[in-house]
Amino acid sequence: MQIWVKPDRLAKLQVTVPEIVRAVREQNAVNPAGQIGGEPVPDGQEFTYAVRAQGRLITPEEFGRIVIRANRDGSVLRVQDVARVELGAESYNVRGRVNGQPAAIIPVFQLPGSNALEAAQNVRNTMARLKQGFPDDVDYLVSLDTTLPVTEGISEIVLTLLEALLLVALVTYLFLQDWRAT
């Protein structure tokens, strides 16, 4: 999200950029909204669930409605009153190249609370589907996949569990000297 402030509006309304930054930080956070099953609870209640309210803003309109301050006359000053809000790149100073050839870079970021492995697989599926409409001389490449260590870690955990199970069975057999008892 990009917020383009209008200096003349800032001066006229006596608003500073730090005020805008503070308002965006405060009103674009994931906030706890309470608990379900918290104390006091009836007998037999075993689980407590934390409830979180949506706090991450998504659309330019939502960012535009952020309140910078409330005026004495009861009116409110919003970001859209002093700035233009639009979707944009996180950074414009990146040049893409693959093997010395020009390339378009499409960074994909995981949303808070989403499953990283599922998101990565959805991106791969989407790109495979979109490739069907690419010209013959255009291709895509996933140059950085941060979910590979997660996948590898899961594989290592499964292997470690299998090794531990085998060792437990072996040690149990050595002590009991009977496969049936093991």
GIRAQUI-V568375 format. One record per residue. N is the residue number from 1. RES is the residue in three letters. SS is DSSP state (alpha for helix, beta for strand, coil for the rest). PHI is phi in whole degrees, 0 to 359 (* if undefined). D_FIRST is the distance of its C-alpha to the first C-alpha in whole Angstrom. Layout:
BEGIN
N;RES;SS;PHI;D_FIRST / N;RES;SS;PHI;D_FIRST
END
This chain:
BEGIN
1;MET;coil;*;0 / 2;GLN;beta;238;4 / 3;ILE;beta;243;7 / 4;TRP;beta;259;10 / 5;VAL;beta;286;13 / 6;LYS;coil;254;16 / 7;PRO;alpha;305;19 / 8;ASP;alpha;295;22 / 9;ARG;alpha;291;20 / 10;LEU;alpha;300;20 / 11;ALA;alpha;295;23 / 12;LYS;alpha;296;25 / 13;LEU;alpha;264;23 / 14;GLN;coil;53;24 / 15;VAL;coil;244;20 / 16;THR;coil;253;19 / 17;VAL;alpha;298;16 / 18;PRO;alpha;302;17 / 19;GLU;alpha;296;17 / 20;ILE;alpha;294;14 / 21;VAL;alpha;300;13 / 22;ARG;alpha;299;16 / 23;ALA;alpha;298;15 / 24;VAL;alpha;295;11 / 25;ARG;alpha;297;13 / 26;GLU;alpha;290;16 / 27;GLN;alpha;260;14 / 28;ASN;coil;234;12 / 29;ALA;coil;230;15 / 30;VAL;coil;275;17 / 31;ASN;beta;246;20 / 32;PRO;beta;291;24 / 33;ALA;beta;246;25 / 34;GLY;beta;132;29 / 35;GLN;beta;223;31 / 36;ILE;beta;245;34 / 37;GLY;coil;88;37 / 38;GLY;coil;279;37 / 39;GLU;coil;297;40 / 40;PRO;coil;284;43 / 41;VAL;coil;236;43 / 42;PRO;coil;286;46 / 43;ASP;coil;302;48 / 44;GLY;coil;94;47 / 45;GLN;coil;288;43 / 46;GLU;coil;251;42 / 47;PHE;coil;244;38 / 48;THR;coil;235;35 / 49;TYR;beta;246;32 / 50;ALA;beta;275;29 / 51;VAL;beta;252;27 / 52;ARG;beta;242;23 / 53;ALA;beta;270;21 / 54;GLN;coil;299;17 / 55;GLY;coil;229;15 / 56;ARG;coil;280;12 / 57;LEU;coil;280;10 / 58;ILE;coil;238;8 / 59;THR;coil;267;8 / 60;PRO;alpha;301;7 / 61;GLU;alpha;297;11 / 62;GLU;alpha;296;11 / 63;PHE;alpha;294;8 / 64;GLY;alpha;295;11 / 65;ARG;coil;275;13 / 66;ILE;coil;298;13 / 67;VAL;beta;274;17 / 68;ILE;beta;277;17 / 69;ARG;beta;197;21 / 70;ALA;beta;259;24 / 71;ASN;coil;274;26 / 72;ARG;coil;297;30 / 73;ASP;coil;279;31 / 74;GLY;coil;97;29 / 75;SER;coil;280;26 / 76;VAL;beta;238;22 / 77;LEU;beta;256;19 / 78;ARG;beta;250;16 / 79;VAL;alpha;303;13 / 80;GLN;alpha;296;13 / 81;ASP;alpha;282;16 / 82;VAL;alpha;236;16 / 83;ALA;beta;207;12 / 84;ARG;beta;257;11 / 85;VAL;beta;249;7 / 86;GLU;beta;208;6 / 87;LEU;coil;288;5 / 88;GLY;coil;200;6 / 89;ALA;coil;287;8 / 90;GLU;coil;292;8 / 91;SER;coil;212;11 / 92;TYR;coil;253;13 / 93;ASN;coil;255;16 / 94;VAL;coil;244;17 / 95;ARG;coil;243;20 / 96;GLY;beta;266;21 / 97;ARG;beta;214;25 / 98;VAL;beta;230;27 / 99;ASN;coil;52;31 / 100;GLY;coil;81;31 / 101;GLN;beta;258;29 / 102;PRO;beta;299;26 / 103;ALA;beta;214;23 / 104;ALA;coil;267;20 / 105;ILE;coil;255;18 / 106;ILE;coil;236;16 / 107;PRO;coil;286;14 / 108;VAL;coil;237;14 / 109;PHE;coil;245;13 / 110;GLN;coil;283;15 / 111;LEU;coil;284;14 / 112;PRO;coil;302;16 / 113;GLY;coil;85;19 / 114;SER;coil;269;20 / 115;ASN;coil;273;23 / 116;ALA;alpha;297;22 / 117;LEU;alpha;294;25 / 118;GLU;alpha;294;24 / 119;ALA;alpha;297;21 / 120;ALA;alpha;297;22 / 121;GLN;alpha;294;25 / 122;ASN;alpha;297;23 / 123;VAL;alpha;295;21 / 124;ARG;alpha;300;25 / 125;ASN;alpha;297;26 / 126;THR;alpha;296;23 / 127;MET;alpha;295;24 / 128;ALA;alpha;297;28 / 129;ARG;alpha;293;27 / 130;LEU;alpha;292;25 / 131;LYS;alpha;300;28 / 132;GLN;coil;299;30 / 133;GLY;coil;263;29 / 134;PHE;coil;287;28 / 135;PRO;coil;298;31 / 136;ASP;coil;299;34 / 137;ASP;coil;269;33 / 138;VAL;coil;246;29 / 139;ASP;coil;222;28 / 140;TYR;coil;233;26 / 141;LEU;coil;216;26 / 142;VAL;coil;268;24 / 143;SER;coil;274;24 / 144;LEU;coil;218;23 / 145;ASP;coil;237;24 / 146;THR;coil;283;23 / 147;THR;coil;271;25 / 148;LEU;alpha;299;28 / 149;PRO;alpha;297;29 / 150;VAL;alpha;294;29 / 151;THR;alpha;298;31 / 152;GLU;alpha;296;33 / 153;GLY;alpha;298;33 / 154;ILE;alpha;296;34 / 155;SER;alpha;298;37 / 156;GLU;alpha;296;38 / 157;ILE;alpha;296;39 / 158;VAL;alpha;297;40 / 159;LEU;alpha;298;43 / 160;THR;alpha;297;43 / 161;LEU;alpha;297;44 / 162;LEU;alpha;296;47 / 163;GLU;alpha;298;48 / 164;ALA;alpha;296;49 / 165;LEU;alpha;297;50 / 166;LEU;alpha;297;53 / 167;LEU;alpha;294;54 / 168;VAL;alpha;298;54 / 169;ALA;alpha;297;56 / 170;LEU;alpha;295;58 / 171;VAL;alpha;296;59 / 172;THR;alpha;298;60 / 173;TYR;alpha;297;62 / 174;LEU;alpha;299;64 / 175;PHE;alpha;281;65 / 176;LEU;alpha;271;66 / 177;GLN;coil;59;68 / 178;ASP;coil;206;67 / 179;TRP;coil;294;64 / 180;ARG;coil;295;65 / 181;ALA;coil;290;64 / 182;THR;coil;292;61
END
